[in-house]
C-alpha cells in the first residue's frame, strides 16, 4: 500500500517538475535555430499571418518590438489594451516566429486570465508547445 501511495504522489509531482523544464528546453532549441525578426514590420507581418490561424483578428493586436516591464523584469508578453484590443510585446533578442506564436496562443487560449499555478504549469506549457510544434492543447 505504501508503494501505491508513493507512486500516486510521486508521478504527478515528477510530471509537474519535469514537464515545464522539458518544454523550456524544446523552446530554447528552437529559438537557437529560428530566424530572428529584425523589424516591427516583420513582426506585424508574422502577426497578420499567424493570428487568423487561431481565429484572432490581427487588426486588434498592437505589436511592439521591445521589451515590456512585467512584474519587475523585462520580458516578452501580451496584455489587454483598450477597447477590446491586445498589446503584444516581443523582446528584440528573442523575436522568433515561435515566440510570436507562443504569445498569440496566450490570447487565444488564456484570454489574459491567469492564476500562478495555471500560468506556470498549464498555460505556459501549452503556449510553448504551440509555438514550437503547433499543437493546440
N, C-alpha and C positions, 0 to 999 in steps of 0.2 A: 504494500500500500504506500509506503514511503517513497518508493521509486516512481509510482504513478503521480504522486503529488509533486515530486521534484521535476518530473518530466512536464507536467501540466503547467508549472510555474516557469521552469527554465526555458522551454521552447518559445513562448511568447516574449519573454524578456530578451532572449537572444535575437529574435526577429526585430524587435523594436530597436535594438542596438545596432545590428548589422545592416539592416535594410537601408536606412538613410546614408550610412557610410558608403555602402556599395553604389548607391545612385550618385553620390558625390564623386566617387572615383570614375564612374562612367561619364558623367558630365565633364569632369576635368580632362579626360582623354579626348573627348570630342572637341572641347574648346581649344586644346593644343593643336588639333589638326584643322579646325574650322577657319574659314577666311574671316577676317575682321571687317566690320562695317566702318568705313572711314569718315563718312559724311552724314549729315542729317537727312539729306535727300535719299541716300542709300537706305537709311533706317526707315524712312517713310515708305519707300518702295516695298521693303520687306513687310511692313505692317499692312500695306494695301494688298499684298499677295496672300499673307498668312491669316489675317483676321477673318475674311469670309469663309475660310475652311472650318472655322469654329462657330460660324453663324454670327460673328461680330461685325458691326458697322465700322469700317476703318475711318469714316468721317467723324466718328465720335471719340477718337483716340488721338490725343495730342502727344506727339513724340518728342523726346528731348535726348540728345546725345551728350549727356553729362550726368555726373553722379548726383544722387539725391541723399540728403541728410535724413536718415531714418533711425530713430531710437539711438541717437548719438553716434552713429557710424555711417560712413558713406557707402552707398550700395546702389545696385540696380533695383527698381521696384515699380509697382503700379499702385496708384491710389485714385480714389474718386475725385473728380473735378467738379466743376459747377455745371448745372443744367444737364444732368444725365450724361456727362462726359467722363472720360478717364484720362489720367496723366500717366504716360509711360516714360520712365527714366532709365536709360541704359548707360552704364559706365563705359567710356570710350575704350578702356583697356580690355574689357570683357565683351565687347559688342560683336557677337556672332549671331547667325540665324537661330542657332539652338537656344541662345539666351532670350532672344526676342520671342520665340515660340513659347518658351517657358513662362515668361511674364504674361503673354497673351492668354495662356491657359489659366492663369490665376483669375483673370477677368471672366473667362468662360465658365470655369467650374466653381470658383470660390465667391465671386461677386463681392470681394473685399471683406467678407466676414471670416474672421479667424480667431480661434482660441489658441493658446500656446500649444497644447498637445496636438490639436488638429493641424495647426500650421506646420510644425516641425516634423511630425511623423506621418501625416497623411497628405496634406496639400502640397508641401514641398516635394515629396517623393513623386506624387502624380505629375506635377509640373515638370520635374526633371526628366521623367520617363517620356513625357510627351515631347519635350524639347529635343531630346536626343533620338528617340526611336519612333515618335509619332503615335505612341499608344495613348488612347483615351480611356482612362480608368475612372 
